């Protein structure tokens, strides 16, 4: 009897241990989560990233800690996440650079698709085509006409090679079939004075960086880069409707995790993300940054990332842009 009782006890203990293991395995989250941002504190990406972390923390019931790992257009942060455990406790807030870097850098230490699990888009935002307030160009059509009449004479400022500011101008060149001179700066802040003074003909900064100068009267806005107008600046037409049909370029951010994240954890995070994107307070914060929510499923975001990689691969190859 004693031997029989011992066997029954061991079987029961095994069953309960299995149940406990299964419960622990599916119990997510049970500790703080780290949200990796690939840019320095204080910028628009960091601001929205922290708002997102706050929303996730409330909905997931655990602290979500923002870690800034700036450098190499997001590569440092992406590599860190790619090498992290796929358990849902390390998430990444990638930008359009995640798609662009696949073509800009010859030896990326990670694969932007295979090494990540797409969770969902967060927001998209336009850049803005601006010229000095005293510029002779008052419309996109006038700017294109000047470019065709004077090939290789118009100049544009960017915040560095391969940035969304640079690529917005390159896309403009290719679609308008004009040639311009690229004048790279170490950031949008250092480029703005030369655009305002007229030393450079134009630039394509992100909306939060350019709009204050437009409102102050020191710059003139000719159009936003997205296919539809921005809620933050509804009176500024799109470049597409102003003379370059089909032009569409958006800066975007989303949420991903390391590859092989369990589906149930991926879906849980996406569910809470959709709730955050539908929250009026969060939407107001996005609009204040000149951005629009980007809701959707993990599958939709994965497809979007792949399409963005291919889109910029073609443009970068045509323009022969390289970083290393």
Secondary structure as GFF3:
##gff-version 3
##sequence-region A 1 324
A	DSSP	alpha_helix	2	26	.	.	.	ID=ss1
A	DSSP	beta_strand	33	37	.	.	.	ID=ss2
A	DSSP	alpha_helix	44	60	.	.	.	ID=ss3
A	DSSP	beta_strand	64	68	.	.	.	ID=ss4
A	DSSP	three_ten_helix	72	74	.	.	.	ID=ss5
A	DSSP	alpha_helix	75	82	.	.	.	ID=ss6
A	DSSP	beta_strand	90	93	.	.	.	ID=ss7
A	DSSP	alpha_helix	97	104	.	.	.	ID=ss8
A	DSSP	beta_strand	116	126	.	.	.	ID=ss9
A	DSSP	beta_strand	128	132	.	.	.	ID=ss10
A	DSSP	alpha_helix	140	149	.	.	.	ID=ss11
A	DSSP	beta_strand	155	158	.	.	.	ID=ss12
A	DSSP	alpha_helix	164	176	.	.	.	ID=ss13
A	DSSP	beta_strand	181	184	.	.	.	ID=ss14
A	DSSP	alpha_helix	188	197	.	.	.	ID=ss15
A	DSSP	beta_strand	202	203	.	.	.	ID=ss16
A	DSSP	alpha_helix	207	216	.	.	.	ID=ss17
A	DSSP	beta_strand	219	224	.	.	.	ID=ss18
A	DSSP	three_ten_helix	231	233	.	.	.	ID=ss19
A	DSSP	beta_strand	250	258	.	.	.	ID=ss20
A	DSSP	alpha_helix	263	278	.	.	.	ID=ss21
A	DSSP	alpha_helix	280	288	.	.	.	ID=ss22
A	DSSP	beta_strand	291	293	.	.	.	ID=ss23
A	DSSP	alpha_helix	298	319	.	.	.	ID=ss24
###
